[in-house]
């Protein structure tokens, strides 16, 4: 099967770099909120501010990074973003040991890491398109997807155990080191990376260049609906996460280990979905698979509003999450490949940066709005409303197949 074929040594190093940083990120998944609560004695409002500020302000800071990196070699940009994340995160354990750690420092680090995440993701998408032939992009994205869900499933339990043994500050240090290892992996890719040729863009960044990624997305007949669909679905799913934590850990009395198990175990669905993705595409076609799984992934969220105490409630959450994640495991690599194929090489960084900025900003806004909504209606009703809205999101999926962009000459397609 295509999922087993080799994509070359250079892709192997890119994949290894992604894997180590993804595992480090999930290892320290809840470290900042835990540090804020336990070490700095922050309240719920401050913890919410920490989460929202990292996403929203980080997204704003990252806006000029897409145009800035578009006509630069992508691997040095990726290495630089890894080093920035390492340096920012390492300030947390250092200041903790010096007894100088503050809430403001956590917010600043969260913003810097969020902005660097966006820049790295955009550069890595362009790098992937340059390293892997078009026919192998789906296989490559499937491997990234399966790695992401493996890290999501394994990282938090190990991180939770590490927090208990060493404290949350040490998991932040481990996450920082993972970015240093990622930088080493990218450096090991080797080979010469040609400098992207400019296509009429002046050397000085113009104000209009900041919006070029959004301009391309919003004027593209296939990417525009896909953009609104993925940003809205992701925002609604993430907006319900803190509400489910309040509902399950507070109102329904689930133990923390039960809550963690309810969301970690279903991540096996991501592994199943990502492995099925190339086979389903080969049998039914890329567009049909994207439409079907894109619609199916929107149908699961309402089920979380019916969670009840006890084993039955835990099983319900696991079943809903398993179905949702399995559909996402199929959909995500297909949509990521679809997006790359329909974006010119000289617009990939700006397009992916705009997409990522929009996603993070939407998550921040919807999380804040749903927090206010839950304060009025209660968490269960707020989750139900998010679920009902998600049922309408398949209407935003591209209805018609559109041919990929024609392949360019190798020198022009490298980034």
Secondary structure, DSSP 8 states (H G I E B T S, - for coil): -GGGS---HHHHHHHHHHHHHHHHHHHTTTHHHHIIIIIS---HHHHHHHHHHHHHHHHHHHHHHHHHHHTS-HHHHHHHHHHHHHHHHHHHHHHHHTT---HHHHHHHHHHHHHHHHHHHHHHHHHHHHHS-GGGHHHHHHHHHHHHHHHHHHHHHHHHHHHHHH-HHHHHHHHHHHHHHHHHHHHTT-S-------SS--SS--GGGGGHHHHHHHH-TTHHHHHHHHHHHHHHHHHHHHHHHHIIIIIS---HHHHHHHHHGGGHHHHHHHHHHHHHHHHH-HHHHHHHHHHHTTSSGGGGGG--SHHHHHHHHHHHHHHHHHHHHHHHHHHHHHHHHTS-TTTHHHHHHHHHHHHHHHHHHHHHHHHHHHHHH-HHHHHHHHHHHHTTGGGGS--S---------HHHH--
